[in-house]
Amino acid sequence: MNHYPVTMTVRPEVEAFFDAATNTISYIVRDPGSDACAIVDSVMDIDYAAGRITYDHADAMIARVRERGLRLDWIIETHVHADHLSAAPYIQQKLGGQIGIGENILIVQDTFGKIFNEGTEFQRDGSQFDRLFRDGDTYLVGTMTCFALHTPGHTPACMTHVMGDAAFVGDTLFMPDGGSARADFPGGDAGQLYDSIQKVLALPDAMRLFMCHDYGPNGREIRWETTVAEEKAHNIHVGGGKTREDFIRFRTERDATLDMPRLILPSLQVNMRAGEVPKDKDGRPMLKVPVNAL
């Protein structure tokens, strides 16, 4: 029998914001018992070729929070994203709230601090974030007690955030016809990913699951909400009783064929800093391109 730190009968209102440029879904999650909300996996817009950053996606979410008269308690990062840049500090400046991520951000910062040859000015202690979550940690969004599950495998810092009857899985799972995310980034592990998926699928069958990405497999329309029961029955990578060994073999072979995400280099530099763009010695925003490092 599973024992969770909170009951999961509260049904928060979840509003999704799809970013077509990165196939990312961000969320405003409202506590039904108050005017408090959380934002999960925000997006900062970048024209990488032009070196230009803008905030249209984040501004739409900020406008919605203000329009509804909500108070932002938390800005949650499910992990250090490799395919889009976080707008967390921009949103925090406009609306307040605390920025939270999994405590294994320290591993990610150490790994990629070396890859990007960061100096001692880049703190590798997670201090860029307001809260580092451990497995099972709880926190409040208004009156709603939420909790974080450590679900590594895609990255060491991946967390699934459970808010009432809604779980935000990051890149741990995709929609049933999308399967699962890759596990070949530094610090990733296919066996860990399988175990983490089982942890998610041990949540109640009726639990709503919200994806961080969807790519519309086989030309279907973009979707981002499913349930534990649907994933257990139909997920093409882990559903229907597929074994850990089958998954590791499939995931390893599949990952070997995948290209690096288009925005991995700017994303990692920004997201390991909680959404802040690094600066050069003269204080100018500047991104690096390490050669043959990934």
Stockholm file with secondary structure:
# STOCKHOLM 1.0

chainA/1-294         MNHYPVTMTVRPEVEAFFDAATNTISYIVRDPGSDACAIVDSVMDIDYAAGRITYDHADAMIARVRERGLRLDWIIETHVHADHLSAAPYIQQKLGGQIGIGENILIVQDTFGKIFNEGTEFQRDGSQFDRLFRDGDTYLVGTMTCFALHTPGHTPACMTHVMGDAAFVGDTLFMPDGGSARADFPGGDAGQLYDSIQKVLALPDAMRLFMCHDYGPNGREIRWETTVAEEKAHNIHVGGGKTREDFIRFRTERDATLDMPRLILPSLQVNMRAGEVPKDKDGRPMLKVPVNAL
#=GR chainA/1-294 SS CCCCSSCCCCCCEEEEEEETTTTEEEEEEECTTSSEEEEESCCBEEETTTTEEECHHHHHHHHHHHHTTCEEEEEECSSCCSSSBCCHHHHHHHHCCEEEEETTHHHHHHHHHHHTTCCTTSCCSSTTSSEEECTTCEEEETTEEEEEEECCSSSTTCEEEEETTEEECTTSCCCTTTCCCCCCSTTCCHHHHHHHHHHHHTSCTTCEEECSBCCCGGGCCCCCEEEHHHHHHHCTTTCTTCCHHHHHHHHHHHHTTCCCCTTHHHHHHHHTTTTCCCBCTTSCBCCCCCTTCC
#=GC SS_cons         CCCCSSCCCCCCEEEEEEETTTTEEEEEEECTTSSEEEEESCCBEEETTTTEEECHHHHHHHHHHHHTTCEEEEEECSSCCSSSBCCHHHHHHHHCCEEEEETTHHHHHHHHHHHTTCCTTSCCSSTTSSEEECTTCEEEETTEEEEEEECCSSSTTCEEEEETTEEECTTSCCCTTTCCCCCCSTTCCHHHHHHHHHHHHTSCTTCEEECSBCCCGGGCCCCCEEEHHHHHHHCTTTCTTCCHHHHHHHHHHHHTTCCCCTTHHHHHHHHTTTTCCCBCTTSCBCCCCCTTCC
//
